[in-house]
């Protein structure tokens, strides 16, 4: 069994090809620039060449690509975008046009002069990944499934806070299914409000060399995927109750986990955090005193506590106190370096960068139960039976 997992972040996209015949440590992997960083670099180059640009495609992650698009417009060069592409920067088209980006129809785009550089936006480019791996003799035909993770704020109604809308979604999912895989969906069951997840499914099915319709596709939110992956670390697995925080480039999300499932959660913007503030948030989540309003009023997304029993007993003295149960992952995990909370930095299957991919794989076992036997055997170290890669046919 082979499953392609792709965890798409702001800085990198992390790619892991699961093969049930191999130990997970022997699986083929790539860590390459994220799609938004690729678009960012192409836009910067267009600005240097003073070239007009047309953005088409589907809604994808913004951040670096948006900053480069705004800089292109501020530099006095034309930049056009079709509506779906424009929503990569904001769901409100008027806001996008205020950035200096002219939003036009597909028909208008076809009439633009030939010197306009065309950039197609998408988070998931199966053809690019397939071509890259093919250079090393690895073929992606005949996959049993594909799993992709992106961060999705959701399409909030006009006048409704994006932050509140995002946290409403988190709360709603947990009220229906109190486990991390609640944030993973087969491509046929993606909530309509999750427009970025919908766009990933569109890219996977409708692009050049698309994934066949018969191949199951799972999509998932990046942060829960990372938390689920970190929970697979052998040291973390031995802890009955734990608090795992994913310190991402843009967003920091922490889940408190126990025998009954998820005991609490908060999400904040990483750029608004420093070590003392993050320690304070983690301690409040651990002892059950963190409130949604306190996080939201600090320009975060919010918090929920389902289980009021403290996760840990903390000594009276603050500096140097010994605290157990806090686990850290994510590209900006160094924010927790030197913390008196003595966090454990998770390294599932020996590779922190693939934490989200391993979480995707675990979630796929829940979403695609027909594959759960093989996947759980691999995650528990019973898959592959030590088969070396050169013995594969």
N, C-alpha and C positions, 0 to 999 in steps of 0.2 A: 504494500500500500504506500502511495506517495501523495503527500499533501503539501502544496505550496502555501507558506504563510508569509505575509508581508505586513510589517508594522510601520506605518507612515507617520513620521513626526515632523517637527519644524526644521530640525537640522539634518536629519538623516532618514532614509528608509532602510529598514533592517529586514533582510530576506533570509528565510530558512526553508530549505527543502527537506521536509520530513520523509524518511524512508523507514518503514517498519522493520526492514531487514537489518538496519544498522542501529548501534547504540546512538543515542542522541548526540553525544560528543563528536561522532563521526559524520554527522549530517553536513551537507554542503550549505554554505552561507555567504552572504554578501552584506556589507554595510557601505552604502553609497549615498550621495547627496539626495536630499528630499526633493520631491517635485516642485515645491514652492521655491526652494533654493535654485533649482535648475532654471525656472522661469525668471527668478531674480537676476541671475547672471546673464541670461539672454537679453533681458530688458536693459541692464546696465550697458551691455555691448551695443545695443541699438541706440542708446543715448549718446554713447561716444561717437557713433557713426552718423548721428543726427538723422536717424531714419524714422519715418512714421511707422506705427505699429498697429496691428489688428489682433485682438484677443478673441478667440472663439473657443468652442468646446463646452465643458460642463463646469458646474460649481466645484471648486477645489479649495484647499487650504490657502489662507492669505498670509498675512505677516510679511515676510521678506518680499514676496511678489508684489504685494500692495504698495510697500514702501518704494520699490523700484518704479512701479507704474506712476505713482504720484510724483516722484522725482523727474521722470521723463516728461510729464505734463508741465511741471514747474520750469523745466529747462526750455520750454517753448516749442516742443515737438508734439505733433499730433499723435494721439493714442485713442483707438476705437475699441469697443467691446460689444459683443452680442449680449443679450440679456442674461442668459445662463452663466456666461463667463463673468459678467459684471458682478453677479451675486457672490462671487468668490471674495469680494471685498466688502460688500454690505448687502443685506437682503433688500434694502431700500434703494431702488435705482436712482432716485433723486440725490441721495447722499453720494453715490458713486459719481454722478455727473458733477457734483460740487467739488470732487477731487480733481477735476479737469479732464476726466475720461468721458468721451462722447459715446453714449450707448445707442447702437443702431441695430436694425433688423438684419436677419440673414440675407434678405434680398438687397438691402443697401450695402452690405459687406461685399457682395459679389460685384458691385459696381465701382469699388475703390480702385485707384490707379495701381498698376503693376509693381510700383516701387515700394508699396506698403509691406513691411515685413509681417508675416502671418505666424502667430504663436497659438498653438492649440493647448488649452488648459485641461488637465485631468490629474487626479491624484494617483490613479492606478494605471500603469502602462504595461500590460501583460506582454506585449510584443517586445518592448525594450528589455524586460527582464529575461524573456526567452532568448533573445538574441545575445545578451551578455553571457548567459550560462552556456549557450551553444558554442561560444568561443573556447570553452573548456571541455567540450565533448559531452555536456549534460543537456539532455533533451527534456522538454516539458510536455510532450505529447503523451496522452494516456494518463493524465493525472486523475486521482480518485476524488480530489476536492481542492478548493482554493479558499483561503481565509485571509481577509484583509482588515486592518484596523486603521481608523482615522478618528480624529477628535471632531465632534459635531455639536455646535451650539444649538442647532435646530432653528427652524424658521419661525421666529417669534412674531405674533401679530403686531401691527403698527401701534406704536405707543406703549408696548409692553416691554419691560426690561429684559434684555438678552440674558443677563445673569440670572434673574429670577426664573425665566423660561427654562434655561438649562437645568437649574436645580429642581424645578417642578418635575422635569422629565426624570431626573435621577430618583426622586422620591416616588414617582408613580411606578417606575420599573421595580423598585425594591418592595413596594406595597404588593405587587403581583407575584414577585419571585425573589425571595431574600437570599440571593447568591450572586456572585460576580458574573456568572455566565448569563444572567438576565439581560446583560447589555450586548449580547451577541444574537444575531438573527440570520436565518436563511434569507437569501436574496428575495424570496417571494413573500416575506413577512416583515419587511422593514417598515417601521411607522412612517406615515406620510410626512410628518413634521421633520423627520431627519433627512434633510435635503442633501447633505454631503454624503451620507451613507447611500442614499438613492443614486447619487451621481456615480459613486464607485461601482455599483451594480450595473449601471448603464455603460460605463467605460469597459467593464469586463465582458459584457455580452455583445456590445455593438461595434467595438473597434476592430481595426485590422488584426487578423489572426486571433479573433475573440475566443474566449473560453466556450467550449461547446455547451449548449443548453442542458445536456444530460449530466454535466459535471456540477456537483453541488458547490454553491458559493455561499460562504458565511462572511458577514461583515460585523464589526464590533467597534466599540469606543476604545480608544487607545489606553486611557488611564486604568480602567478596570482590567484590561488585558495585562498591563504591566503589574498591577497588584496581584492578579491571579498567577502570573509567572513567578513573581518573587516568592509567593507562598509555596512554590515547588522546591525551593532551596532546601536541602536536607536538614539544615539546622532550624530553619523556620518551620518546617513541617512538624518537628518534634514539639513545638510550642502549642499548647492547646488554645491559648488565647494570645493574640498579638495585635499590634497596630502597625500597619504597613503604609508608608508614605511614598508616593511617586513624585519626585521633584522634577517636573518637566520644564522645558524651555519657556513656555508661556503659562502653564497651569500646574498647580500643586494640588494633588488629591490624596486624601488619606482615608483608609478604611480600618475600622476596628473589627476584628474577626474573633469569633468564639465558637463553641461547640454547636450552638443553635443557628449559626450563620453570621450575618452582618449585624454588628452591635451599634455601629455609628459611622458617620462619614462627614467630611468637610471638603470643600473645594475653594481654592483661592488663586489669585494671580501671582505667579512666582516673582514677577518684577516688583511687587509690593511687599515682599517678605525679606527679612534678614534672619540671621540665626536666632536672636532672642525672641522675635515675634513667632517664628516657626516653632520654637520650643514651647512657647506659651500655648499655641494652638494645639499642639500634640498632647500636652499635659491636660488641657481642658477636655479634650476628646477622651483621653484615658480615664479621667476621674468622673466623666459624665456631666460636667458643668457647662460645656460649650453650647452656645445657642446660635440658632440660624441668624437672628437679627444682628448679633455682634459681628459675625463674619460678613454679612451683607452690607452692614453700615460701614465696614472697612473696605468696601469695593470688591469684596470676594463674591462667590456664588452663594454660599450658604453652608448650613450644617444641620445634621439630624443625629439625634442620639436615641436609640431604641432600648438600650440596656444600661440602667443607671448604676449597676454595681461597678465600682472602680476596677479598671484593668490591672492596676498594680498598687502596692502600698509604698508610698514615698516617705523617706525619712524627713525629719523636720528641716535639717540644714539643706540649703539649696546647692551651693557650689560643691562639686565632687561627689554628690550623692549617687548611689548605685541604682540604676533603673534598668529593668529588663523588659523585653517584649516589644521594643520599637525597632522596626526594620525599614531600611531605606533603599530605594532604587531610583532610576531616572537619570537623564543626561546632566542635570544640575545637582546631583546628589552631594557634590562637594560642599554645598551650602551647609550640610550637617557635620562637616569636618570639625573636630574639636568640641563637639557638643558634650555637656556634662550628662546628657541623657544616655551616653554610652550606646549609641545605636549600632545595630548590626547591618552591614552593607551586603545585601543579598547577591549571590552569584549562582543562579540556577544552572546546573549542568556546565559549570565552569565558564559562563559567558554572560556578563551583565548586559551587554548590548542586545542580546537576543531575548531578554526577559519578556518583552511583549509578544514575541513570536511563540514562546513556550506557553504563555497565557492563552494566546489564540488557539493553540493546539488543544489545550485543556478544555476551552470553551467549545471547540468543535466536537469534542466527545459528547457533550451534552446536547448540542444542537443537531448533531448527526449521530444518533445512537447506534446506527448500524456499524459505525467505525469505532465505537467506544472501547471494545475489547482490545484491539490493536493499540490504540492510543494510550490507554491506561497501562497496558503492559510496558510500553516504552517509557512512559513517565515514571513508572515505578521500578525501572531498571530491569524489567523482565523481557524487554524486546530486543531483537537483534542477536541475542545469544553470543555476543562478542564477534559477530561476523565482520571481517575486515572489508573495506570497500572494494578491494581487488577481486574478491570472490563473488561479487554481484554479476549476474549475467546481463 
